[in-house]
Amino acid sequence: MNASQTAAKVRLGQLKAEDLTKDCINRIKEGNAKINAFLEIFEQSALAQARAIDAKDPSQRGKLAGVCVAIKDNILYKGHTASCASKMLENYKAPYNAFVVERLLAEDAIIIGRTNMDEFAMGSSNENSAFGPVKNPLDLERVPGGSSGGSAAAVAAGMITMALGSDTGGSIRQPAAFCGIYGMKPTYGSVSRYGLVAFASSADQIGPLTADLQDNALLLEVLSGHDPKDSTSSQRPAFKMAELETKGLTVGIPSDFLENLNLEIRSCLDKAKEVLSDKGINFKEISLPYAKYSSPCYYILTSSEASSNLARFDGLRYGYKDESAGDLEDSYLKDRAKFGPEVKRRIMLGTFSLGSAHAEDYYLKAQKVRALIANDFAEAFKQVDAILMPATPNTAFKLGEKTEDLISLYLSDLYTAPANIAGLPALSFPYGKDAKGLPVGLQLYGNYFEEAKLYALAALLEK
Ligand code: GLN
């Protein structure tokens, strides 16, 4: 059963939220020792929530009644720990609910626990968690992708049907691709960032990871909508899935951006193109000349923003406090030492790029490149309704395989980061397998607020 079927049965009184929640808790307990997808199960609050839903008049039960949803560990749920998989916030308890958590609660979803991630959402393999890596449930020697690897692995392992992730450069879509599930990075501004621990505010977006395509759209409906507490939140009406006529839509293939594409992924892409053509979709070659600069542009901009955002974790305002520290400098040294190596690297890179001696060459240059990349897409969307490309340059790699090769790890975001740079929606969906039997993820980009088109096109490719 997918989530919408489960919720329908709870609304009809045919299933009890409490039974569903207990089953889910058992599944997580059984599977988690192997894959480390969950950092905590919110057992008590989840069961209390379930009982309250069962006590409600069935007609009053929400869209996600009784459906267990996991949240990434950088999303605040009042009274619960939100650690960002960091020693810095190991004991931090959320003082309020994120907007998306309020939305889940309002629709009677059960918030079942918090999922493992790369520390502060920085990573592409989930090996940067302070609480141990997550393993890919499809092959335990491989990474699930990152940084929302815990959310993706929990869904792929069948522990849950839905989870929230956050995506700053690909952290929903890349793990979705590595684990063979669906992941949507919505248009920037369509889902509130209130209560999401900031990594790079101009790129961060929360979005759904699900086993089922229709569920993905359903969860996005619940999450999106205007929030006055997020100054970048769009005033437009919330996303609503609609029946769409896909015949006659035009999909672009960015040939210049796909020059060195891995052949196995290329063959899945060609197959998808063939199937879509048979279903009445037109194809057009397009050019995205600046998209190939997305990785360097992304790493300069997001590290710069992170160096500023993470300044608040100084032991005084937020984060770990070493009581033995003497003066202020000693306290910064001891408290900020709690960050892991990747987070420190980004803070240093960002501080360097923003410094007055270098800002012109790095931060400001990257801002200009950002505008050029966004312009590539603006030109493309004058000609096409959506763009088809891979989600990732490779399928899931082995744990430890890229830890010494940062550049190759950073290039994992090649096809995903442009969406965050331009603020566009992009959907990653499983399509085919490589020779090792690992899932291949493809991706559809859309114009601003055109998520519905992406879901409709992906539905044509569903098995
Ligand atoms: N892999 C990218 C990074 O390491 C993306 C992270 C993200 O989207 N949160 O920054």
Boltz pocket constraint, residues with backbone or C-beta under 6 A from the ligand:
constraints:
  - pocket:
      binder: B
      contacts: [[A, 120], [A, 121], [A, 122], [A, 123], [A, 124], [A, 146], [A, 147], [A, 166], [A, 167], [A, 168], [A, 169], [A, 170], [A, 171], [A, 172], [A, 199], [A, 302], [A, 409], [A, 413]]
      max_distance: 6.0
